[in-house]
Amino acid sequence: MKVLMFGWEFPPHISGGLGTACYGLTKGLSKIDDLDIIFVVPKAYGDEDESKMKLVGANNTHIKQIQEHIRKFKSKHTYLEVESELIPYNDPDEYYTFRNSKLFGKNKLFKVNSEGKLEFTGKYGANLIEEIYKYAYVASTISMDNEHDIIHAHDWLCYPAGIAAKEVSGKPLVVHVHATDFDRSGGSVNPKVFEIEKMGMDAADKIIAVSNLTRNIIIEKYGQDPSKVETVYNAVEPVSFEQKQANKKGVKEKVVTFLGRITMQKGPEYFVEAANAVLKRTNNVRFVMAGSGDMLEKMVARAAQLGISDRFHFTGFLKGDDVFKMFEISDVYVMPSVSEPFGISPLEAMQSNVPVIISKQSGVSEILTHAIKVDYWDIDALADAIYGIIKYDSLSRVFKEKGKEEVDNLKWTNAARHVHQVYSAVIN
Amino acid sequence: MKSICLYFQIHQPLRLRRYRFFDIGNDHYYYDDFTNESIISKMAKECYLPANKILLDLIKSNKQSFKVSFSITGVTLDQFESYAPEVIESFKQLAETGCVEFLAETYSHSLAALKDQDEFKVQVKSHSQRIQELFGQKPKVFRNTELIYSDDIGAAVASLGYKGMITEGAKHILGWKSPNYLYCNAVNPKLKLLMRNYTLSDDIAFRFSVQSWNEWPLTTEKFVNWLDHLDEKEEIVNVFMDYETFGEHQKKESGIFEFLINLPAAILKSGSYKFITPSDAIKEYQPIAVAHVPHAISWADEERDLSAWLGNSLQNEAFTKLYELKKDVESLNHERINKDWNYLQCSDHFYFMCTKFFSDGDMHSYFNPYNSPYDAFINYMNVLSDFKIRLDELRENGKPALSIENELLKKDRLIKKYETEIKKLKKKILSD
């Protein structure tokens, strides 16, 4: 079985959870016999790990018959010609430049370089819509050049590419929903993104959702047939021991951590308020908000206003090793997301022996038993849970042991086997 | 005959390094040596040394009729000592002419006057002591951080024995009254006040090279002409500014140094003006009225108030949390701790947290190492957290008997002691 898979990013060049999930899944799939993957990304840098699959960069694909393709593509995919300011992933580092630039929708025709290749940034930048558009266009060429039995597209950025590939080869299409715009926007959906998402789901032969929470959104908000939507939970890559160097914890107090983009979707304000409540009862604790995003400044100001800044710290955006370093010195990990399709980071925390508190509005809460689950808006419950874990050692010990055990059993190979079943069902 | 009082302020913040959460409890060094050193050396080369040389020549060529005054913060003196000792030497030369007065202020350019009288007094004393050691004169007139002044601060300064103080001639305080007279404190009338003439001062300090200004270019003739147009009865014109005006705020290419070189001669030519220092002024003139300043004023920004340092919740939080530690610092009386405590009080840390971006962003971005006020706040609070941990540890374990830190300090003191001895002996040999 040959799978033509469209993604947006691939390790080590990732900026969000999507890249991590795609990598884990493809690694899992590679262990299945008789299954080959061609993984396509807009931009291949050349230093990616290709041992498990063939990686194709859309930026390295030679384009034939440029004019004709564009005409054909434009007539069939007019919905892609959008000129609106889209902020798809709120990538923290890109966010500001992105919002401020006025580069949207200037170029209607693509430029190819001297080798007849299109250029891609592979980022969530200002020309995102143009990139999606270009990507879809190249996808049809890739689909023609690479033999395959099934097409698999990850998230809305890649749906147009999946649709284009399907049109050329006529093979079945599976779309994988890692998040919907309802999660990202907190309800005020961008109609253009919604349109592309719905278009992808409508064109798909099967839809994979990362949790039942997401599956329900797909059925209710996007009007999909329940029988067409299958839930496959994510997993987590085991951490090798070399990655975990012993770090000296500089503070004596318990450390409670929030780690993620500081955006509305992740519910940072509930964390600040809960911290304030906990600090009223005990002094033996420090709170850390790691990450950056458009709500960071608001959170800094709020912590100052509450007068807890000597116990509430900010680290800014953490990369690579620093994430593990952060887990190493954490005693509790909190994810109060308002709407989280899945949420891999609590699993990473549990791997590092950190007890986790997650919101009920997260996909990962459907599969975890050894975690405290609260409603994201319930600040009292959140404060109570934090206080319990930092105050009662036995509680935290049990969470550490059982949690580690639980998370070690969540393997990408299981998720991959499930995806393989979906493929087989679609093909037959 | 009118008097012209020239006063220059010298201060360079001691910038903190990027202090991350991971450093808390692990690393107790807070300062960005590289940036501090490079800024001090640059400023020494472009401003302090050339300007000092000009002033020295002017004093010599005008034979004691040209006088200026300075205040240099302790934090800046410390940095000169480490990175540019030649600057201190050149100030010593100026001091030796007898035409240069050094004013008193807080050691670390702090806002202690607003928070804690005892701390304020300690800092003022240690600064005056330092000035006396270096320049051989005991300051008689006081200058508070950023010219911050209120009736209460004035009274506290008077109680420390100072006869005069300089402050901003803020419009909302003086109203129709002119800054060109001596005033006195409302609580203790013995304390005389010199009010900054902000129009004439800022014409040089801010507007000198602004080409869109309708008076550009500013020449010495024009400046003297403005002085001539002042009311006949007015007694003293206080021209106060940052010393960095020469060569930094106004670049060398703008002709600011030439302006400085020619100014004294132009002013003295007509014979109707003389230069005086603040101490001369309070001896020579009598106050014309009481200045009522119930709420603190400063020379910063359009508002001339405290909002540049204590204007938002970030600043207030950091300020409160800092002074909560005072008791512990005092009871420990540990040398390294005291040093950091001094440096952490610098008003600059709070200034960098200012969110009044839109009106006075220009001034706030001077020498500012941070991207945003939030960034400044986060970094400062991380440092403060570590400082608190050290305090707690020392308090619990008692003073560490033989830590490396203490050993180093002892050696440092020994080196200094020997250095002064060597100097004394050298002098003795030379005079013999």
Interface residues (C-beta under 8 A of the other chain):
Chain A: N247 K248 K249 G250 V251 K252 R286 V288 A290 L296 E297 V300 A301 A304 Q305 G307 S309 D310 R311 H313 F314 T315 G316 D322 K325 I329
Chain B: R20 F21 F22 D23 I24 G25 N26 D27 N312 S313 L314 N316 E317 A318 T320 K321 S372 Y374 F377 I378 M381 N382 L384 S385 D386 K388 I389
